[in-house]
Amino acid sequence: MKIGYFFPIAIIVAAVALLTLFIVGGYATPGG
């Protein structure tokens, strides 16, 4: 298990997921 290879990818995926949820939530909620 190459944790050094998986860890950065996990961080990027988590960051993208949080950004997506933040943007979608911002657009979905009335009043911004």
N, C-alpha and C positions, 0 to 999 in steps of 0.2 A: 504494500500500500504506500504509494508515494504521497504522503501528506503535504509535502512541499509543493506538489503539483495541483492537488485538489483544493487546498486551503484558499489560495488566491482566487480560484474559479468560484468557490462557494461565496466568498466575500463579494465578488462582482455580481453574481446572480442575486444575492440578497440585496445589494445596493440597487440594482435595476428593478427588482420586485418592489422595494420600498418606494422608489421614485415613481413607478407605474401606479402603485396604490395611491400615492400622494396626489399625483396629477389627476387620475380618474376620480378620486374622492373630491378633489377641488372642483372639478367640472360637474360632478354629479350633485353635489350639495347645493341647494338653492341659496343664493346670496354669496356664493364663492366661499 
